[in-house]
Amino acid sequence: MVHPSDRSMTLLLSDEKVCIRCAVEKPRTEYYAHPQMADGLLGACKVCVKEGMRIRRRTNPKVQEYD
């Protein structure tokens, strides 16, 4: 059995990560920081996060009030 701290060290040492939305392996620099995640990065890449926000702004009237 792998100890959780060993797993997180492996994640931190990797140069790339697979996006949970587009499933493309990208450099760690293509992800926003997120201190609550095991590897310290958000699961979706910056491109996917931005696209999701664009869609949310277009489809959600409450969000449009702030734009």
C-alpha positions as CSV (number, residue, x, y, z in Angstrom):
1,M,0.0,0.0,0.0
2,V,1.3,3.5,-0.9
3,H,1.3,6.0,1.9
4,P,-0.6,9.2,0.9
5,S,2.4,11.4,1.5
6,D,4.4,9.3,-1.0
7,R,1.7,9.7,-3.6
8,S,1.6,13.5,-3.2
9,M,5.4,13.7,-3.5
10,T,5.2,11.8,-6.8
11,L,2.5,14.3,-8.0
12,L,4.7,17.2,-7.1
13,L,7.7,15.9,-9.0
14,S,5.8,15.3,-12.2
15,D,6.3,18.0,-14.9
16,E,2.9,17.4,-16.5
17,K,-0.7,16.7,-15.5
18,V,-3.8,15.5,-17.3
19,C,-6.7,17.9,-17.4
20,I,-10.0,16.5,-15.9
21,R,-12.1,18.2,-18.6
22,C,-10.2,18.0,-21.9
23,A,-8.1,14.9,-20.9
24,V,-5.0,16.4,-22.5
25,E,-1.6,16.1,-20.7
26,K,-0.2,19.6,-20.2
27,P,2.7,21.3,-18.3
28,R,2.0,22.2,-14.7
29,T,2.3,25.9,-15.7
30,E,-1.0,25.5,-17.6
31,Y,-3.0,25.0,-14.3
32,Y,-4.1,27.5,-11.7
33,A,-2.8,27.1,-8.1
34,H,-5.3,25.5,-5.7
35,P,-3.9,25.0,-2.2
36,Q,-6.6,22.4,-1.2
37,M,-5.7,20.0,-3.9
38,A,-3.1,17.2,-3.3
39,D,-0.7,18.5,-5.9
40,G,-1.5,22.2,-5.2
41,L,-3.1,22.7,-8.7
42,L,-6.7,22.9,-9.9
43,G,-7.8,19.8,-11.8
44,A,-8.9,21.6,-15.0
45,C,-6.4,23.5,-17.1
46,K,-6.5,27.3,-17.6
47,V,-8.0,27.0,-21.0
48,C,-10.9,24.8,-19.8
49,V,-11.6,27.0,-16.8
50,K,-11.7,30.1,-18.9
51,E,-14.1,28.4,-21.4
52,G,-16.3,27.2,-18.6
53,M,-16.5,30.7,-17.2
54,R,-17.4,32.1,-20.7
55,I,-20.2,29.6,-21.0
56,R,-21.4,30.3,-17.4
57,R,-21.5,34.1,-18.1
58,R,-23.5,33.6,-21.3
59,T,-26.1,31.2,-19.8
60,N,-26.5,32.5,-16.2
61,P,-28.4,35.8,-15.9
62,K,-27.2,36.4,-12.3
63,V,-23.6,36.3,-13.4
64,Q,-24.3,38.7,-16.4
65,E,-25.4,41.4,-13.9
66,Y,-21.8,41.7,-12.7
67,D,-20.2,41.9,-16.2
